[in-house]
């Protein structure tokens, strides 16, 4: 295909140095910009201005992200997206201010607009010209562009052509779009916005932020970084970093326009030492996805130590989900006997003579591992509250306190975070209760019942998948019941049209652990109750899921957990919570086991097991 668009020239000095994000006007043949600009000055070191880097978890609805540090009018760059969901997509930004910005995953118009959660690296930095430790020059600024090519002139002359990371920070046009850069030189670059092939044509003027940085390495506001170039096309390519990072933030953008078909970058398998990257075309016009070689610029930074990212530290996973190429924890790549007991009833110090602890669920944030679990003291009226323990590495645990106690039996405290809020679910009789944290992790408030039904439901699990929330539970430990909602906090979720979606399956009817997504595929864990309650954990891949359809199949290697040995788990295991820690470390999982004996002392015990990433 040939590109039909024309090129015009815009001198940045003639319009502004910094453009307010709300001051953009649409122009049919050119660009108009806010005149409320501020001048910038060159500084000798980036330590003289604020900058921070962090990884974000983004979804298809707009979400607001708080900035770390003090800013006046920062530029935010966030790209490319990870590859949890394979449909072509990119990230959009809006409402960039001194304190926060909004971001979302945007699919192309020919798709359904619903997408998995993805991760993306981001950099926030004040406009200006800087010299970094190590010698690299940097320029940060704003410009405007529409569907025609515009030339942006730097306010300095670089010694070597820089890498340019340029991104729209407004949503003026209704169509999905990306920003493309070309002709990068020591004096400037060309830029335009591009819609999907089937639409093309006119797009309203958008405000763009850019960061131009010379290739090299050094420190940027205290953050170790490296910047370089690579050639890339429609095949995955491994990029090995020159440095080893504890918590890498990866940014990349195309520097050329060799192929006119609309395309963006995606990444996967980000580790401390490298990442895989690909050019991904959209398919609104045709199914062809071949793309000529493009030059790609990349920037890798050590995450800001105090960044408010969901997880930090080399022992901390990003999210429970895992990218493509990872072996799900299905039982074929580890043995249950590798699990080590870490928490017993005797470790609980504030609830009397505790009989046992069970149903462990993990949550990891800001360098701390949290564990929530059921506590049983049969001699008390409120016999089963929810307890909390902490760890710095997920191996050595310290009991904290009871965090939730009601006058009924509570168990299976699945915990997660969504849009800045912490949630926990509890099953009680014929309803599934949802709680929201007042002060994480010790204070929780009841916000409603996701379902209130006419049968006893046990051990509910929640997950956001394919654009909606799903709740999985059971009826009689043998029938799988499914509910869904587009609003997590709504009461009275919609039952699946085929409920029960599975009948008379005692070996896999009752939930047994946190659902996970690997390479875009959903996996559920079920308790095997054929001989006894909680004998083992089986893993099933969900092969079809919609409000009206459901299908699953047991995976090779299942059961994942089962009884072993003569000690703490010699009579069964019935909870499994896997957390992904990265391609070099694999999974760290919370489990529980029951010991066959006459006494109930230490009957159920909580353990931890590590599982390799592949195998």
TITI-640225 format. One line per field, with one value per residue (C-alpha): z, y, x. Coordinates in steps of 0.1 Angstrom, whole numbers. Last residue first. Layout:
N
Z: [Z|...] .
Y: [Y|...] .
X: [X|...] .
//
This chain:
615
Z: [321|321|348|376|406|441|470|502|530|552|578|584|614|636|666|653|672|657|629|591|583|561|536|524|495|487|454|441|404|379|389|357|336|363|398|388|419|423|450|456|482|489|499|512|539|543|541|574|577|564|527|501|496|463|445|408|397|368|347|314|316|325|299|300|282|288|267|272|291|274|281|259|264|301|310|340|370|397|434|458|487|498|509|508|482|452|465|441|446|414|400|370|340|316|284|273|274|310|329|365|386|424|442|449|434|438|408|398|410|420|385|385|364|346|334|361|349|311|308|333|363|362|394|421|438|418|431|403|375|341|358|356|373|370|388|386|399|421|454|462|442|432|426|398|396|364|359|324|295|283|319|352|379|410|430|453|479|486|475|495|474|470|459|471|447|446|480|494|505|537|552|557|581|585|551|538|554|545|524|504|511|488|502|483|495|503|534|538|512|516|490|495|476|476|458|434|402|412|438|448|478|479|515|514|548|573|597|614|640|620|624|599|602|628|635|622|619|605|574|559|523|504|505|528|546|562|580|582|597|587|613|619|652|658|687|700|710|674|669|631|613|575|555|542|532|524|507|511|486|478|471|470|478|487|495|521|527|560|596|624|659|674|712|717|689|692|689|657|652|669|641|616|591|568|558|528|495|474|482|458|429|401|363|354|381|362|371|337|315|303|266|266|296|332|354|391|386|387|409|438|446|425|442|436|430|422|414|437|428|458|442|407|384|369|333|298|268|233|197|169|133|111|89|66|80|73|89|60|72|53|59|96|103|128|124|153|153|179|211|235|267|285|317|347|328|303|288|263|243|218|191|169|133|107|72|58|61|62|87|110|147|161|199|230|268|293|331|348|385|397|365|349|325|288|281|258|232|218|186|180|143|125|120|141|138|171|186|220|254|288|322|359|378|400|381|349|354|327|293|256|227|227|242|228|250|234|244|218|217|191|160|145|123|85|63|74|80|69|75|112|123|121|140|125|133|116|135|147|145|151|129|131|97|111|140|142|168|172|166|177|162|181|176|204|228|244|255|222|223|211|221|200|201|194|162|173|187|193|181|206|206|185|154|148|112|106|86|80|101|130|151|181|200|235|251|266|253|265|260|268|285|311|338|318|301|301|280|293|298|332|333|337|323|319|313|303|316|301|314|289|262|252|223|201|172|139|159|169|206|231|265|289|306|327|343|377|399|377|350|320|313|285|275|251|250|220|206|182|196|213|250|275|251|269|258|243|256|283|279|303|299|331|336|371|388|424|429|420|397|405|379|368|349|316|308|285|311|323|349|351|354|368|359|376|367|387|376|388|391|353|352|336|331|299|303|295|285|296|273|276|239|233|199|164|138|100|73|92|125|159|190|218|251|275|277|281|255|265|242|220|184|164|183|175|138|120|85|63|48|27|33|6|19|-6|0] .
Y: [-277|-240|-212|-235|-241|-229|-243|-227|-243|-238|-265|-282|-306|-287|-303|-321|-353|-387|-383|-378|-346|-320|-298|-262|-244|-209|-208|-191|-194|-190|-175|-166|-158|-136|-140|-154|-161|-194|-198|-235|-248|-284|-307|-343|-369|-370|-333|-324|-356|-392|-386|-372|-361|-344|-311|-303|-332|-327|-332|-327|-303|-311|-297|-268|-255|-227|-208|-183|-154|-163|-188|-215|-234|-230|-250|-272|-279|-304|-300|-330|-347|-317|-333|-371|-399|-380|-345|-333|-295|-274|-250|-228|-218|-190|-185|-152|-165|-176|-163|-175|-185|-184|-217|-248|-242|-270|-291|-310|-347|-344|-337|-342|-312|-286|-252|-253|-228|-226|-190|-179|-160|-122|-107|-95|-67|-45|-39|-55|-39|-56|-87|-124|-156|-192|-224|-257|-287|-314|-297|-295|-263|-247|-213|-193|-155|-137|-100|-86|-75|-109|-119|-102|-129|-139|-172|-185|-212|-226|-221|-234|-232|-207|-177|-144|-134|-106|-97|-62|-37|-52|-32|-42|-31|-48|-50|-24|5|7|-24|-36|-67|-88|-115|-146|-159|-191|-201|-177|-172|-145|-123|-97|-65|-38|-5|13|4|-33|-51|-88|-111|-145|-152|-189|-190|-173|-192|-170|-143|-120|-116|-99|-89|-113|-105|-106|-140|-139|-158|-169|-180|-152|-130|-101|-120|-111|-128|-121|-140|-144|-155|-190|-199|-169|-188|-199|-234|-246|-222|-222|-196|-191|-173|-141|-139|-107|-105|-71|-53|-26|-51|-89|-106|-143|-165|-194|-216|-232|-226|-251|-258|-224|-223|-186|-161|-136|-155|-176|-195|-227|-230|-236|-215|-222|-259|-266|-278|-300|-330|-316|-325|-301|-296|-318|-305|-277|-246|-230|-233|-198|-190|-163|-140|-148|-137|-134|-98|-81|-106|-96|-113|-88|-58|-39|-46|-25|6|36|45|49|32|46|17|9|22|6|29|15|29|8|9|-8|-39|-44|-57|-89|-89|-98|-104|-74|-38|-39|-62|-43|-47|-59|-51|-74|-72|-98|-87|-88|-91|-85|-100|-88|-119|-100|-68|-51|-24|-7|-10|8|-2|25|3|21|47|49|56|30|33|15|18|-9|-4|-29|-39|-54|-46|-63|-40|-44|-56|-85|-79|-110|-106|-117|-117|-89|-67|-52|-35|-23|9|20|35|23|34|34|56|84|112|95|74|62|45|54|64|101|110|126|125|136|147|150|172|159|176|159|129|128|98|63|42|6|11|20|56|73|103|122|130|141|146|173|188|158|137|115|111|92|90|75|82|58|61|49|70|97|125|148|122|139|129|115|98|104|85|98|82|108|115|121|153|167|203|220|234|205|211|191|185|176|147|148|129|154|167|189|195|189|188|168|170|148|147|116|122|94|114|131|165|181|201|208|195|177|139|110|76|46|9|-11|-41|-55|-65|-84|-65|-55|-31|-55|-53|-34|-1|-9|-18|9|-1|28|56|87|110|122|150|178|170|146|143|118|87|59|25|2|-28|-57|-87|-111|-105|-109|-93|-63|-28|-5|23|49|84|111|147|167|202|214|182|169|133|100|105|91|69|72|44|45|12|-12|-23|-11|-24|1|-2|28|55|88|123|155|182|192|155|156|172|202|221|237|261|259|285|282|281|294|299|268|252|253|229|227|219|211|226|212|232|220|239|212|194|227|229|235|250|268|276|292|274|241|247|229|217|199|165|149|117|91|64|36|0] .
X: [90|88|86|98|74|81|60|47|28|-3|-12|-46|-50|-25|-43|-74|-65|-71|-47|-46|-27|-43|-24|-25|-10|5|24|56|58|86|120|138|107|91|75|41|19|0|-27|-37|-61|-72|-44|-49|-43|-5|-1|16|36|36|44|21|-16|-25|-18|-17|-39|-33|-2|-19|-48|-84|-109|-133|-164|-188|-213|-241|-225|-192|-165|-149|-117|-114|-83|-87|-64|-71|-65|-65|-84|-103|-135|-132|-134|-146|-140|-113|-110|-109|-84|-93|-71|-79|-59|-44|-8|-14|-44|-50|-79|-71|-77|-98|-132|-158|-169|-138|-137|-174|-184|-222|-230|-209|-223|-249|-260|-263|-274|-247|-262|-261|-246|-269|-251|-228|-193|-174|-194|-194|-210|-208|-220|-209|-220|-200|-219|-202|-194|-231|-236|-203|-186|-171|-175|-166|-160|-161|-139|-126|-115|-117|-114|-134|-134|-160|-152|-187|-223|-252|-284|-312|-290|-276|-249|-223|-235|-227|-201|-188|-160|-123|-95|-62|-45|-51|-71|-107|-105|-135|-155|-177|-200|-211|-244|-262|-242|-213|-186|-160|-145|-118|-111|-84|-89|-65|-83|-86|-66|-71|-79|-94|-104|-115|-131|-155|-177|-203|-204|-180|-143|-120|-83|-71|-34|2|18|53|63|96|92|73|104|96|68|35|6|-31|-61|-97|-122|-135|-152|-173|-189|-155|-145|-140|-111|-105|-84|-90|-63|-49|-12|7|41|59|81|55|27|21|-12|-14|-43|-43|-73|-62|-52|-58|-73|-66|-64|-71|-75|-46|-14|-18|15|1|-24|4|23|53|50|73|60|84|62|36|59|67|65|36|13|-5|15|11|42|52|57|31|29|18|-11|-6|5|39|57|79|112|132|116|84|47|16|37|36|72|95|125|119|121|155|153|153|149|143|144|131|141|115|119|90|57|38|4|-20|-55|-70|-82|-90|-60|-38|0|22|59|75|96|111|127|161|182|160|130|103|88|66|66|43|50|25|13|-8|5|29|60|93|81|110|119|94|90|102|100|109|109|131|128|161|180|210|228|236|201|194|167|150|130|94|86|66|96|124|158|173|183|197|191|204|193|202|178|192|176|187|218|242|238|240|219|209|175|144|113|80|45|18|-13|-38|-52|-83|-79|-86|-79|-75|-106|-98|-61|-65|-57|-24|-10|19|55|87|120|144|179|202|180|149|133|102|78|43|16|-13|-50|-84|-112|-131|-106|-96|-83|-52|-17|-5|29|64|96|125|159|185|205|241|257|223|215|192|157|146|126|94|83|47|33|-4|-30|-28|0|8|41|54|88|116|152|180|217|237|271|273|255|228|227|193|169|134|99|94|95|71|82|60|64|34|14|-17|-51|-71|-91|-126|-129|-148|-124|-129|-124|-88|-82|-73|-58|-63|-46|-54|-29|-19|-5|9|-16|-20|-58|-54|-33|-39|-22|-20|-39|-38|-56|-31|-41|-13|12|27|20|46|46|40|55|43|53|51|36|46|57|63|71|54|24|-10|-26|-63|-80|-99|-116|-97|-72|-38|-12|16|54|73|97|102|115|118|143|178|188|186|220|236|204|191|162|126|100|64|34|-1|-4|-25|-21|-35|-25|-31|-56|-87|-78|-90|-81|-57|-57|-66|-32|-13|14|50|76|53|43|71|99|82|86|58|63|37|37|10|-9|-17|7|11|0] .
//
